[in-house]
Amino acid sequence: MPEFVLPSGSSVTLPDDPQRIVSFSPAVTETLFELGLGDRIVGVSAFCSRPVETRNIRKVGSYGSTRIEVLEELKPDLILTISGFQRELYERIRERFPVYIFELPSSVAGIIDMVSKIGVITNRKDEARGLEFQMIKIFSSIRKHPELRGYIEIDLGGPVSFGSQSYITDALALMGIKTIYSGFNSEWLDPSDNFILEKDPEIIFYEPKMYSKFSEKQFKDLIKKRGWDRTTAFKNNRIYRTPGTLDFFAHHGPSFIWEVLPWIQNITDEIM
């Protein structure tokens, strides 16, 4: 069995053609399906929702937790996780199971690169390159408009925004939207309402909590409560709620390229 070097510099021995895969990362799970490995996935986290076929796969835990006895029952020959919030989970299970941990992408290029790495780990290199080509083709068609001052917030159990180390900040910047927290050297952070009003964003994106039934009235109430109705974004009708009930900006799988980027593009094309 081949040996792979982890982002930490340590190494792990993994099967050269895994047959029973558990994925805790929604982005990794989506990529596995795109590489034709959906029938080999025996377990996913409760937050793996793309594609719809994941509904039929056993849920083995939340985004960052699991029960060891469930994994032992499934007998995976490969478990895939991602850094950040899942690192503690990785540390807990790596001594008992063959686990590979991917680095959380900090840029759009990192999202594409992760597809390549998943292809290497699962012995699907050619399929991964084909998927990379599709993603690059879509990304290369993106048009950058004159710079807008922006703000993005996601409800991850509380309001969260993003700094310079986030692929979200990178994607928006590449499309001409410089977020008010882009100068902060962090992946994510707790936003300040006073700071948001002081910086007065010209465009705001808001993503409700995943799976929540967030009504239009709730959205309007939030805008008023947070004082966003005093921003230039509100005055110009440029506060946008992400579509659907699944994670949108928060999802860094291949669909970030072919769903999120075109959605932003349509918005900036309309207003510029």
PLY file of the C-alpha trace (Angstrom):
ply
format ascii 1.0
element vertex 272
property float x
property float y
property float z
element edge 271
property int vertex1
property int vertex2
end_header
0.00 0.00 0.00
1.32 3.49 -0.88
2.48 5.98 1.72
1.20 9.56 1.59
2.60 12.67 3.23
0.07 14.63 5.27
-0.03 18.45 5.33
1.58 18.26 8.79
4.62 16.52 7.30
3.91 13.13 8.85
2.99 10.16 6.65
0.20 7.61 6.51
-0.20 4.33 4.62
-3.43 4.08 2.63
-4.94 1.53 0.22
-4.06 2.05 -3.43
-7.67 1.45 -4.52
-10.02 2.14 -1.55
-13.31 0.23 -1.54
-14.98 1.44 1.69
-14.71 5.19 2.18
-16.00 7.39 4.99
-16.00 11.14 4.31
-16.62 13.74 6.99
-16.17 16.69 4.63
-19.11 17.80 2.44
-16.65 19.13 -0.16
-14.73 15.86 -0.27
-17.95 13.84 -0.49
-19.17 15.87 -3.46
-15.81 15.42 -5.17
-15.84 11.65 -4.62
-19.17 11.43 -6.42
-17.83 13.56 -9.27
-14.92 11.13 -9.57
-17.29 8.16 -9.86
-16.70 6.84 -6.34
-20.16 7.35 -4.91
-20.86 3.62 -4.66
-17.78 3.18 -2.47
-18.84 5.68 0.20
-20.17 3.79 3.23
-20.47 6.72 5.63
-20.73 10.52 5.62
-21.29 13.33 8.11
-24.76 14.75 8.71
-23.73 17.88 6.78
-22.83 16.05 3.56
-25.74 17.00 1.31
-24.32 17.09 -2.22
-25.29 15.32 -4.37
-28.79 14.20 -3.32
-27.60 10.58 -3.32
-25.83 11.27 -0.02
-29.25 11.03 1.65
-29.08 7.26 1.20
-25.66 6.89 2.84
-25.30 6.17 6.53
-24.63 9.22 8.68
-21.72 8.49 10.99
-21.68 11.72 12.98
-21.77 15.50 12.75
-19.18 17.70 11.06
-16.67 17.22 13.85
-17.73 14.19 15.88
-18.48 10.49 15.50
-18.87 7.29 17.50
-15.90 4.93 17.24
-18.15 1.87 17.39
-19.99 3.05 14.27
-16.72 3.34 12.34
-15.61 -0.06 13.58
-18.89 -1.54 12.33
-18.45 0.00 8.87
-14.83 -1.17 8.58
-13.65 1.67 6.28
-10.34 1.25 4.49
-10.11 5.03 4.04
-11.45 7.95 6.08
-11.21 11.48 4.69
-11.35 14.64 6.79
-10.36 18.28 6.44
-8.37 20.65 8.62
-9.86 23.41 10.72
-12.83 22.36 12.80
-12.28 18.65 11.98
-8.68 18.50 13.20
-9.71 17.37 16.68
-11.77 14.56 15.13
-8.80 13.56 12.99
-6.52 13.38 16.02
-9.06 11.18 17.83
-9.45 8.55 15.11
-6.12 8.48 13.26
-4.52 5.88 15.54
-7.30 3.37 14.87
-8.18 3.96 11.22
-6.48 4.89 7.92
-7.22 8.63 7.81
-6.11 11.38 5.45
-6.67 15.03 6.36
-6.82 17.68 3.63
-5.96 21.33 4.19
-8.96 23.65 4.14
-8.56 25.72 0.95
-7.61 29.36 1.48
-8.19 30.36 -2.16
-10.18 29.43 -5.24
-7.03 27.80 -6.61
-6.96 25.72 -3.44
-10.45 24.39 -4.15
-9.29 23.18 -7.55
-6.05 21.81 -6.09
-7.98 19.80 -3.50
-9.76 17.97 -6.34
-6.35 16.95 -7.66
-5.25 15.70 -4.24
-8.44 13.70 -3.75
-7.79 12.10 -7.14
-4.30 11.09 -6.04
-5.45 9.67 -2.69
-8.25 7.62 -4.27
-6.33 6.57 -7.40
-8.59 8.62 -9.67
-5.96 10.95 -11.12
-7.30 11.09 -14.69
-10.89 11.66 -13.55
-9.66 14.40 -11.22
-7.84 16.15 -14.05
-10.99 16.06 -16.14
-12.93 17.65 -13.27
-10.18 20.22 -12.77
-10.41 21.18 -16.43
-14.17 21.78 -16.13
-13.65 23.95 -13.06
-10.81 25.94 -14.62
-12.86 26.51 -17.78
-15.73 28.00 -15.77
-13.43 30.05 -13.57
-11.54 31.45 -16.56
-14.79 32.91 -17.91
-15.34 35.06 -14.80
-15.36 38.82 -15.45
-13.99 41.25 -12.86
-15.82 44.54 -12.44
-14.53 47.76 -10.83
-14.01 47.22 -7.13
-16.92 47.21 -4.70
-16.60 47.39 -0.92
-18.34 44.27 0.38
-19.31 42.31 3.44
-20.24 38.63 3.78
-21.73 36.83 6.75
-22.71 33.22 7.32
-24.76 31.89 10.22
-22.70 28.99 11.53
-24.55 28.83 14.83
-23.78 32.54 15.16
-22.60 35.30 12.81
-19.26 34.57 11.12
-17.31 36.58 8.56
-14.00 35.92 6.83
-10.49 37.32 6.61
-7.61 37.10 4.16
-7.01 33.36 4.65
-10.45 32.32 3.39
-11.29 31.03 -0.08
-14.49 33.11 0.22
-12.55 36.36 0.57
-10.32 35.30 -2.32
-13.24 34.45 -4.61
-14.98 37.76 -3.98
-11.74 39.72 -4.50
-11.08 37.97 -7.81
-14.54 39.11 -8.92
-14.05 42.72 -7.86
-15.51 42.70 -4.33
-13.06 43.65 -1.59
-14.56 42.63 1.74
-14.22 44.91 4.76
-12.41 42.14 6.68
-10.00 41.25 3.86
-7.13 42.91 5.69
-7.53 40.69 8.74
-5.02 37.83 8.79
-7.43 35.03 9.67
-9.69 32.48 8.04
-12.84 33.39 9.94
-13.78 35.86 12.67
-16.64 37.19 14.78
-17.92 40.34 13.06
-18.56 43.64 14.83
-21.75 45.54 13.99
-20.01 48.84 14.72
-17.16 47.94 12.36
-19.59 46.94 9.61
-21.44 50.27 9.88
-18.17 52.21 10.05
-16.87 50.59 6.85
-20.28 50.99 5.17
-20.24 48.14 2.60
-21.64 48.79 -0.86
-22.79 45.18 -1.20
-23.69 42.56 1.44
-24.10 38.79 1.15
-25.86 36.82 3.87
-26.08 33.03 4.19
-28.62 31.65 6.71
-27.90 28.61 8.83
-27.87 25.39 6.81
-31.24 23.57 6.63
-33.04 26.46 8.39
-36.41 27.78 7.21
-35.29 31.39 7.08
-38.21 33.50 5.87
-38.15 36.80 4.02
-39.60 38.47 7.11
-36.76 37.09 9.24
-34.30 38.44 6.70
-35.84 41.92 6.83
-35.91 41.83 10.62
-32.23 40.85 10.71
-31.28 43.73 8.40
-33.05 46.20 10.67
-31.75 44.67 13.91
-28.13 44.72 12.73
-28.38 48.26 11.40
-27.69 47.20 7.84
-30.55 49.42 6.72
-28.16 52.33 7.33
-25.58 51.05 4.85
-24.95 52.07 1.25
-25.68 48.46 0.30
-29.22 48.75 1.64
-29.84 52.17 0.10
-28.90 50.76 -3.31
-30.83 47.50 -2.80
-27.65 45.42 -2.75
-28.16 43.07 0.18
-28.39 39.51 -1.11
-29.44 36.33 0.62
-27.96 33.10 -0.74
-30.34 30.73 -2.55
-31.68 27.47 -1.13
-31.36 25.88 2.31
-27.97 24.19 1.86
-24.57 25.70 2.57
-23.58 27.95 -0.32
-20.51 30.10 0.29
-19.68 27.74 3.16
-19.35 24.81 0.75
-15.93 24.53 -0.93
-16.57 21.55 -3.19
-16.57 21.70 -7.01
-20.06 23.24 -7.05
-18.56 26.39 -5.51
-17.07 26.96 -8.96
-20.15 26.21 -11.04
-22.87 27.50 -8.68
-21.49 30.21 -6.40
-19.19 32.05 -8.82
-21.82 32.35 -11.61
-24.37 33.54 -9.01
-22.03 36.33 -7.90
-21.24 37.10 -11.54
-24.92 37.58 -12.40
-25.29 39.99 -9.48
-22.23 42.09 -10.34
-23.18 42.14 -14.03
-26.58 43.60 -13.11
-25.33 46.33 -10.83
-22.18 47.47 -12.66
0 1
1 2
2 3
3 4
4 5
5 6
6 7
7 8
8 9
9 10
10 11
11 12
12 13
13 14
14 15
15 16
16 17
17 18
18 19
19 20
20 21
21 22
22 23
23 24
24 25
25 26
26 27
27 28
28 29
29 30
30 31
31 32
32 33
33 34
34 35
35 36
36 37
37 38
38 39
39 40
40 41
41 42
42 43
43 44
44 45
45 46
46 47
47 48
48 49
49 50
50 51
51 52
52 53
53 54
54 55
55 56
56 57
57 58
58 59
59 60
60 61
61 62
62 63
63 64
64 65
65 66
66 67
67 68
68 69
69 70
70 71
71 72
72 73
73 74
74 75
75 76
76 77
77 78
78 79
79 80
80 81
81 82
82 83
83 84
84 85
85 86
86 87
87 88
88 89
89 90
90 91
91 92
92 93
93 94
94 95
95 96
96 97
97 98
98 99
99 100
100 101
101 102
102 103
103 104
104 105
105 106
106 107
107 108
108 109
109 110
110 111
111 112
112 113
113 114
114 115
115 116
116 117
117 118
118 119
119 120
120 121
121 122
122 123
123 124
124 125
125 126
126 127
127 128
128 129
129 130
130 131
131 132
132 133
133 134
134 135
135 136
136 137
137 138
138 139
139 140
140 141
141 142
142 143
143 144
144 145
145 146
146 147
147 148
148 149
149 150
150 151
151 152
152 153
153 154
154 155
155 156
156 157
157 158
158 159
159 160
160 161
161 162
162 163
163 164
164 165
165 166
166 167
167 168
168 169
169 170
170 171
171 172
172 173
173 174
174 175
175 176
176 177
177 178
178 179
179 180
180 181
181 182
182 183
183 184
184 185
185 186
186 187
187 188
188 189
189 190
190 191
191 192
192 193
193 194
194 195
195 196
196 197
197 198
198 199
199 200
200 201
201 202
202 203
203 204
204 205
205 206
206 207
207 208
208 209
209 210
210 211
211 212
212 213
213 214
214 215
215 216
216 217
217 218
218 219
219 220
220 221
221 222
222 223
223 224
224 225
225 226
226 227
227 228
228 229
229 230
230 231
231 232
232 233
233 234
234 235
235 236
236 237
237 238
238 239
239 240
240 241
241 242
242 243
243 244
244 245
245 246
246 247
247 248
248 249
249 250
250 251
251 252
252 253
253 254
254 255
255 256
256 257
257 258
258 259
259 260
260 261
261 262
262 263
263 264
264 265
265 266
266 267
267 268
268 269
269 270
270 271
